[in-house]
Amino acid sequence: MSYNNRPNPDDRSDNVEKLQEMIVNTDDNIRKAEQTMQNLSGEDRAMVEAKNERRRESIEAMRAEIKDENRAH
């Protein structure tokens, strides 16, 4: 029995659109977490703040990737 294992073609035609949607969703998560932080203190609050910082870094990386995609086209 032989297998025809070929990778799927790399279709990046909607990559910018997906990245923009991910940015919106991540930003929404930041806002929701900030609302939740109003009821938190101590270690729990610090954990949420750290996670939001990582989310902000992710957003910056996604924006940089969008710029790269736009340059490639």
C-alpha atoms as one frame of an Amber mdcrd trajectory, in Angstrom:
protein
   0.000   0.000   0.000   1.495   3.338  -0.993   0.611   6.664   0.484   0.579
   9.945  -1.345   1.635  12.216   1.496   1.909  15.665   0.065   1.576  18.745
   2.226  -1.313  21.056   1.587  -0.384  24.120  -0.444   0.479  27.192   1.601
  -2.545  29.439   1.046  -1.832  32.728   2.766  -4.340  34.742   0.762  -6.482
  35.451   3.814  -3.665  35.651   6.349  -4.039  39.405   6.949  -7.767  39.004
   7.477  -7.207  36.230  10.023  -4.530  38.233  11.823  -6.814  41.267  12.058
  -9.557  39.108  13.541  -7.098  37.650  16.041  -6.047  41.180  17.061  -9.676
  42.182  17.653 -10.318  39.042  19.709  -7.148  39.478  21.754  -7.939  43.125
  22.428 -11.435  42.094  23.541  -9.888  39.568  25.933  -7.639  42.279  27.371
 -10.638  44.514  28.047 -12.602  41.693  29.670  -9.641  40.763  31.852  -9.224
  44.380  32.938 -12.860  44.436  34.036 -12.308  41.221  35.972  -9.176  42.669
  37.614 -11.329  45.230  39.400 -12.512  42.377  41.610  -9.079  40.797  42.109
  -6.111  41.535  44.308  -2.738  40.127  45.122  -1.417  37.178  43.193  -4.557
  36.712  41.094  -4.413  40.304  39.897  -0.703  40.000  39.123  -1.351  36.871
  37.041  -4.027  38.626  34.979  -1.787  41.672  34.500   1.051  39.425  33.294
  -1.266  37.628  30.886  -2.522  40.942  29.499   1.075  42.039  28.958   1.712
  38.864  26.958  -1.470  39.561  24.990  -0.221  43.065  24.159   3.080  41.604
  22.977   1.170  39.147  20.803  -0.834  41.975  19.263   2.390  43.810  18.386
   3.773  40.639  16.787   0.580  40.169  14.776   0.726  43.789  13.581   4.329
  43.249  12.496   3.282  40.132  10.604   0.522  42.098   8.858   3.132  44.655
   7.749   5.309  41.833   6.424   2.385  40.335   4.531   1.533  43.714   3.005
   5.147  44.200   1.887   5.138  40.781   0.227   2.180  41.728  -1.952
